[in-house]
Amino acid sequence: MKKLFGISAILILFYACGPTGRSIHRVNDTTNLLNGVAPFTSDSMVNAVIEIPAGTNQKWEVDKITGQIEWEAVTPDSSRVVDYLPYPANYGYVPRTLLPEALGGDGDPVDIFVLAPFIARGTVVKVRLIGIIHMLDDNETDSKLLAVSLDHPGFDVNDYESLQQKYPGVADILKTWLLHYKGPGRISNLSVGDEKEAMRFLIPATQHTF
């Protein structure tokens, strides 16, 4: 009986963490990964902050106030776990960017897929843009940049055309995953653009901040 009471007390404390019964995990508590990192590098490449490593399904994301990468642990209210195949590529965002809701965006930073082996959560990685996957998520613009890491081996390509030639099917895999990972009817208008189109999408988003 005492053992059962102890287990119950632990569970109550777990679900009581946070103002709404959430248990919040963070990568670190020092660097502001939202506004403390530049969107572009000194050699005109792009910085990407990894929230969700390839092959994982916990939906970590940046907190817009603290600039920390956080995850809501499993609670009765929200699991924050993708109920589908794990992320097929490293996923994150470009710092100091914003897609304003007033302009049809989702009010979040610009999302980005980084093609590379597993990259640890919270890592800032230098990438080369090679394309963009345009999509609507519940009628809000939620396009995803497509990039390759310059800090990790693999995917030695410079543009979308060379990706298609050397690694055929990669873009199709990402499109299929995006179309289904939230369930039926949530995602629409999927299309793919090249690296020039990706940069045209990114630059205006750097003019808006949180």
KOLNU-601257 format. One record per residue: residue number from 1; residue in one letter; z, y, x of N, C-alpha, C, O in turn. Coordinates in steps of 0.2 Angstrom, whole numbers, m for minus. Example, Ala and Ser with C-alpha at 12.3 -4.5 7.8 and 13.67 -1.06 7.14 Angstrom:
BEGIN
   nuke   tivex      nZ      nY      nX     caZ     caY     caX      cZ      cY      cX      oZ      oY      oX
      1       A      39     m28      66      39     m22      62      39     m16      66      42     m17      71
      2       S      35     m11      64      36      m5      68      39       0      64      40       6      67
This chain:
BEGIN
   nuke   tivex      nZ      nY      nX     caZ     caY     caX      cZ      cY      cX      oZ      oY      oX
      1       M       0      m6       4       0       0       0       0       6       4      m4      11       3
      2       K       4       6      10       4      12      14      m2      13      17      m4      19      18
      3       K      m6       8      19     m12       8      22     m17      11      18     m21      15      20
      4       L     m17       9      11     m22      12       7     m20      19       5     m25      23       5
      5       F     m14      21       5     m12      28       4     m15      32      10     m17      38       9
      6       G     m14      29      16     m17      33      22     m24      34      22     m27      40      24
      7       I     m28      29      20     m35      30      19     m37      35      14     m42      39      15
      8       S     m34      35       8     m35      39       3     m34      47       5     m38      51       4
      9       A     m28      48       9     m27      54      12     m32      57      16     m34      63      16
     10       I     m35      52      21     m40      54      25     m46      56      21     m50      61      23
     11       L     m48      52      16     m54      54      12     m53      61       9     m58      65       8
     12       I     m47      62       6     m46      68       3     m47      74       7     m50      79       6
     13       L     m44      73      13     m45      79      18     m52      80      20     m54      85      21
     14       F     m56      74      21     m63      75      23     m67      79      18     m71      83      19
     15       Y     m66      77      11     m70      81       6     m67      88       4     m70      92       1
     16       A     m61      89       7     m58      96       6     m60     101      11     m58     107      10
     17       C     m63      99      16     m65     103      22     m70     108      19     m75     107      16
     18       G     m69     115      20     m74     120      18     m72     122      11     m69     119       7
     19       P     m75     128       9     m73     131       3     m76     127      m3     m73     128      m9
     20       T     m81     123      m3     m84     119      m8     m83     112      m7     m87     108     m10
     21       G     m78     110      m3     m78     103      m2     m83     100       4     m84      94       4
     22       R     m86     104       8     m91     102      12     m87     101      19     m83     105      21
     23       S     m90      97      23     m88      96      30     m94      98      34     m99      95      34
     24       I     m93     103      38     m98     106      42     m97     104      49     m92     105      53
     25       H    m103     102      52    m103     100      59    m108     105      63    m113     107      60
     26       R    m106     107      69    m110     112      72    m112     110      79    m109     106      82
     27       V    m118     112      82    m120     110      88    m116     114      94    m114     110      98
     28       N    m115     120      93    m111     124      97    m108     130      94    m110     131      88
     29       D    m104     134      97    m101     140      94    m102     146      98     m98     151      98
     30       T    m107     146     102    m108     152     107    m115     156     106    m115     162     104
     31       T    m120     152     107    m127     156     107    m129     157     100    m129     152      96
     32       N    m131     163      98    m134     164      92    m142     162      92    m146     165      95
     33       L    m143     156      89    m150     153      90    m155     156      85    m160     153      85
     34       L    m153     161      81    m157     164      76    m160     170      79    m166     171      79
     35       N    m156     174      81    m158     181      84    m157     182      91    m159     187      94
     36       G    m153     177      95    m152     178     102    m157     175     106    m156     175     113
     37       V    m163     173     104    m168     170     108    m175     173     106    m176     174     100
     38       A    m179     175     110    m185     178     109    m190     173     106    m190     168     108
     39       P    m194     176     102    m199     171      99    m205     169     104    m208     164     103
     40       F    m206     174     109    m211     172     114    m208     172     121    m203     175     122
     41       T    m211     168     125    m209     168     132    m213     173     136    m217     176     134
     42       S    m211     174     142    m214     179     147    m221     177     148    m225     182     150
     43       D    m223     171     147    m230     169     149    m234     168     142    m239     164     142
     44       S    m232     171     137    m235     171     130    m235     165     127    m239     164     122
     45       M    m231     160     129    m230     154     125    m225     156     119    m222     161     119
     46       V    m223     151     115    m218     151     110    m212     148     111    m212     142     114
     47       N    m206     150     109    m200     147     109    m199     143     103    m200     146      97
     48       A    m196     137     103    m195     134      97    m187     131      98    m186     129     103
     49       V    m183     132      92    m177     129      92    m177     123      88    m179     123      82
     50       I    m175     117      91    m175     111      88    m169     110      83    m163     110      86
     51       E    m170     109      77    m164     107      72    m164     100      71    m158      97      70
     52       I    m170      96      70    m170      89      68    m174      85      73    m180      86      73
     53       P    m171      81      78    m175      78      82    m179      72      79    m178      70      74
     54       A    m185      71      82    m189      66      80    m186      59      79    m182      57      83
     55       G    m187      56      73    m184      49      72    m177      50      68    m174      44      67
     56       T    m175      56      66    m169      56      63    m170      59      56    m175      61      54
     57       N    m165      59      52    m166      61      45    m160      65      42    m160      67      36
     58       Q    m155      67      46    m150      72      44    m153      79      44    m156      81      50
     59       K    m153      83      39    m156      89      38    m151      95      41    m148      99      37
     60       W    m151      95      48    m147     101      51    m152     107      50    m158     107      50
     61       E    m149     113      50    m152     119      50    m148     125      52    m142     125      52
     62       V    m152     131      54    m148     136      56    m144     140      51    m147     141      45
     63       D    m138     142      52    m135     146      48    m137     154      49    m137     156      54
     64       K    m139     157      43    m142     164      44    m137     169      46    m138     175      47
     65       I    m130     167      45    m125     172      47    m123     171      54    m122     176      58
     66       T    m121     165      56    m118     163      63    m124     162      68    m122     163      74
     67       G    m130     160      66    m135     158      70    m133     152      74    m136     150      79
     68       Q    m129     147      71    m128     141      73    m131     135      69    m133     136      63
     69       I    m133     130      73    m136     124      70    m131     120      66    m126     118      70
     70       E    m131     119      60    m126     116      56    m128     110      52    m134     110      50
     71       W    m124     106      50    m125     100      45    m120      99      40    m114      99      42
     72       E    m121      99      34    m116      97      29    m116      90      29    m121      86      27
     73       A    m110      87      30    m109      80      30    m109      77      23    m109      81      18
     74       V    m110      71      22    m111      68      16    m105      69      12     m99      68      13
     75       T    m106      72       6    m101      74       1    m103      72      m6    m109      70      m7
     76       P     m99      72     m11    m101      71     m18    m106      76     m20    m110      74     m25
     77       D    m107      82     m17    m112      87     m20    m118      86     m16    m123      87     m20
     78       S    m119      85     m10    m125      85      m6    m124      81       0    m120      82       4
     79       S    m129      77       1    m129      73       7    m133      76      13    m131      74      18
     80       R    m138      80      11    m142      83      17    m145      78      21    m145      79      27
     81       V    m147      73      18    m150      67      22    m157      66      18    m157      65      12
     82       V    m162      66      22    m169      64      19    m169      57      17    m168      53      21
     83       D    m171      56      10    m171      50       7    m178      47       8    m181      46       3
     84       Y    m181      47      14    m188      45      15    m188      42      22    m183      41      25
     85       L    m194      41      25    m194      40      32    m192      45      36    m192      51      34
     86       P    m189      44      42    m186      49      46    m192      54      48    m198      53      48
     87       Y    m190      60      51    m194      65      53    m199      62      59    m197      59      63
     88       P    m206      63      58    m210      60      62    m211      64      69    m215      61      73
     89       A    m209      70      69    m209      74      75    m203      78      75    m199      79      70
     90       N    m202      81      81    m196      86      82    m197      92      77    m203      94      77
     91       Y    m192      94      74    m193      99      69    m188     105      70    m182     104      72
     92       G    m190     111      69    m186     117      70    m189     123      67    m192     123      62
     93       Y    m188     128      71    m190     135      69    m192     139      75    m189     138      81
     94       V    m195     145      74    m196     150      79    m191     155      78    m191     158      73
     95       P    m187     157      83    m182     162      82    m185     169      81    m190     170      83
     96       R    m180     173      78    m182     180      76    m188     181      72    m193     185      73
     97       T    m189     176      67    m195     176      63    m192     176      56    m186     173      55
     98       L    m196     178      51    m193     178      44    m199     178      39    m204     182      40
     99       L    m199     173      34    m204     173      29    m201     176      23    m198     173      19
    100       P    m202     183      22    m198     186      16    m200     183       9    m206     182       8
    101       E    m195     183       5    m197     180      m2    m201     185      m6    m205     184     m10
    102       A    m200     192      m4    m204     197      m7    m212     196      m6    m216     199     m10
    103       L    m213     193       0    m220     192       1    m222     185       0    m228     182       2
    104       G    m219     181      m4    m220     174      m6    m218     169      m2    m219     163      m3
    105       G    m214     171       3    m211     166       8    m204     163       5    m202     164      m1
    106       D    m201     159       9    m195     155       7    m189     158       9    m183     156       8
    107       G    m189     164      13    m183     168      15    m180     164      21    m174     166      23
    108       D    m184     160      25    m181     157      31    m186     158      37    m191     161      36
    109       P    m183     156      43    m188     157      49    m194     153      48    m194     148      44
    110       V    m199     154      52    m205     150      52    m203     143      55    m201     142      61
    111       D    m205     138      51    m204     131      53    m209     129      58    m215     131      58
    112       I    m207     124      62    m212     121      67    m211     114      69    m205     112      69
    113       F    m216     110      69    m216     103      72    m218     103      79    m223     106      81
    114       V    m214     100      83    m215     100      90    m217      93      92    m212      88      92
    115       L    m223      91      94    m225      85      96    m222      83     103    m225      86     108
    116       A    m218      78     104    m215      77     110    m210      71     109    m208      69     103
    117       P    m208      67     114    m202      63     113    m196      66     110    m196      72     110
    118       F    m191      62     108    m185      65     106    m182      71     110    m181      70     116
    119       I    m181      76     106    m178      82     109    m171      84     106    m171      84     100
    120       A    m166      84     110    m160      85     107    m159      91     103    m162      96     104
    121       R    m155      90      97    m154      96      93    m150     102      96    m146     101     100
    122       G    m153     108      94    m150     114      97    m154     116     104    m152     121     107
    123       T    m159     112     106    m163     114     112    m168     119     110    m171     119     105
    124       V    m168     124     115    m174     129     115    m179     126     119    m178     126     125
    125       V    m185     125     117    m190     122     121    m197     127     120    m198     130     115
    126       K    m200     127     126    m206     131     127    m212     127     124    m213     121     126
    127       V    m216     130     119    m221     126     116    m228     130     116    m228     136     117
    128       R    m233     126     116    m240     129     115    m242     128     107    m242     122     105
    129       L    m244     133     104    m246     132      97    m253     128      97    m257     130     101
    130       I    m254     123      93    m260     120      92    m263     120      85    m268     117      84
    131       G    m259     122      80    m261     122      74    m256     124      69    m251     126      70
    132       I    m258     123      62    m253     125      57    m255     120      51    m261     119      49
    133       I    m250     118      47    m250     115      41    m248     119      35    m242     120      35
    134       H    m253     122      31    m251     126      26    m249     122      20    m252     117      19
    135       M    m244     124      17    m241     121      11    m237     125       6    m235     130       9
    136       L    m236     123       0    m232     127      m5    m226     122      m6    m228     116      m8
    137       D    m220     124      m6    m214     120      m8    m211     124     m14    m208     129     m14
    138       D    m212     121     m20    m210     124     m26    m213     131     m27    m209     135     m29
    139       N    m219     131     m25    m223     138     m26    m221     143     m21    m223     149     m22
    140       E    m217     141     m16    m216     146     m11    m220     144      m4    m220     138      m3
    141       T    m222     149      m1    m225     148       6    m220     145      11    m215     148      12
    142       D    m222     139      13    m218     135      18    m222     132      23    m221     126      24
    143       S    m226     135      26    m231     132      31    m227     130      37    m222     133      39
    144       K    m230     125      41    m227     123      47    m231     123      53    m237     121      52
    145       L    m229     127      58    m233     127      64    m233     120      67    m228     116      66
    146       L    m238     119      71    m239     113      75    m240     115      82    m244     119      84
    147       A    m235     111      86    m235     113      93    m234     107      98    m232     102      95
    148       V    m236     108     104    m234     103     109    m229     106     114    m229     112     116
    149       S    m224     102     116    m219     105     121    m222     105     128    m226     101     130
    150       L    m220     110     132    m222     111     139    m217     109     143    m218     109     149
    151       D    m211     107     140    m205     105     144    m205      97     144    m200      94     147
    152       H    m209      94     140    m208      86     140    m215      83     140    m220      86     139
    153       P    m215      77     143    m221      73     144    m224      71     137    m221      70     132
    154       G    m231      70     138    m234      67     132    m238      73     128    m237      79     129
    155       F    m243      71     124    m247      75     120    m250      81     124    m249      87     123
    156       D    m254      79     129    m257      84     134    m263      87     131    m269      85     133
    157       V    m262      92     126    m268      95     123    m267     102     123    m261     105     123
    158       N    m272     106     122    m272     113     122    m274     117     115    m272     123     114
    159       D    m276     113     111    m278     116     104    m279     110      99    m278     104     101
    160       Y    m280     112      93    m281     107      88    m286     102      88    m286      96      87
    161       E    m292     105      91    m298     101      92    m296      95      97    m298      89      95
    162       S    m293      97     102    m291      91     107    m286      87     104    m286      81     106
    163       L    m282      89     100    m277      84      97    m281      79      93    m279      73      93
    164       Q    m285      82      89    m289      77      84    m293      72      88    m294      66      86
    165       Q    m296      74      94    m300      70      98    m295      65     102    m297      59     102
    166       K    m290      67     105    m286      62     109    m281      58     105    m279      53     107
    167       Y    m278      61     100    m273      58      95    m275      58      88    m272      62      84
    168       P    m280      55      86    m283      55      79    m278      53      75    m274      47      76
    169       G    m277      56      69    m272      54      64    m265      57      64    m262      56      59
    170       V    m263      60      69    m257      63      70    m256      69      64    m251      69      61
    171       A    m261      73      63    m260      78      58    m260      75      51    m256      77      47
    172       D    m264      70      50    m264      66      44    m257      63      42    m254      63      37
    173       I    m254      60      48    m247      57      47    m242      63      45    m238      62      40
    174       L    m242      69      48    m238      74      46    m239      76      39    m234      78      35
    175       K    m245      77      37    m247      79      30    m244      74      25    m242      76      20
    176       T    m245      68      26    m243      63      22    m236      63      21    m233      63      15
    177       W    m232      64      27    m225      64      26    m222      70      22    m218      69      18
    178       L    m225      76      24    m223      82      20    m225      81      13    m221      84       9
    179       L    m230      78      11    m232      78       4    m227      74       0    m226      75      m6
    180       H    m223      69       3    m219      64       0    m211      65       1    m208      62      m3
    181       Y    m209      68       6    m202      67       9    m197      70       4    m191      69       4
    182       K    m199      75       0    m195      78      m5    m195      75     m12    m192      77     m17
    183       G    m200      70     m13    m201      67     m19    m207      70     m23    m210      74     m20
    184       P    m209      67     m29    m215      69     m32    m215      76     m35    m210      78     m37
    185       G    m221      79     m34    m223      85     m37    m220      92     m34    m221      97     m36
    186       R    m216      91     m28    m213      97     m25    m217     100     m20    m217     106     m20
    187       I    m222      97     m17    m226     100     m12    m233     100     m14    m235      95     m17
    188       S    m237     105     m12    m244     106     m15    m248     110     m10    m245     113      m5
    189       N    m254     110     m11    m259     114      m7    m259     113       0    m258     118       4
    190       L    m259     107       3    m258     105      10    m265     106      13    m270     103      10
    191       S    m265     110      18    m272     111      22    m270     112      29    m264     114      31
    192       V    m274     111      34    m273     112      41    m277     117      44    m283     117      43
    193       G    m274     121      49    m278     126      52    m277     125      60    m273     122      62
    194       D    m281     129      64    m281     128      71    m276     133      74    m272     136      71
    195       E    m276     133      81    m271     137      84    m272     144      83    m267     148      83
    196       K    m278     147      82    m279     154      81    m276     156      74    m273     161      73
    197       E    m277     151      69    m274     153      62    m266     152      63    m263     156      59
    198       A    m264     148      67    m256     147      68    m254     154      71    m248     156      68
    199       M    m257     157      75    m254     163      78    m255     169      73    m251     173      73
    200       R    m260     169      69    m261     174      64    m255     174      59    m253     179      56
    201       F    m253     167      58    m247     167      53    m241     169      56    m237     172      53
    202       L    m240     167      63    m233     168      66    m232     176      67    m227     178      66
    203       I    m237     179      70    m236     186      72    m233     191      67    m228     194      68
    204       P    m235     191      61    m232     195      56    m225     193      54    m221     197      52
    205       A    m223     187      55    m216     184      54    m212     187      59    m206     187      57
    206       T    m214     189      65    m210     192      70    m208     199      68    m204     202      72
    207       Q    m211     202      63    m210     209      62    m204     209      57    m202     215      55
    208       H    m201     204      54    m196     203      50    m190     200      53    m191     195      56
    209       T    m184     202      52    m178     199      54    m172     198      49    m173     202      44
    210       F    m167     194      50    m162     194      46    m157     199      47    m152     200      43
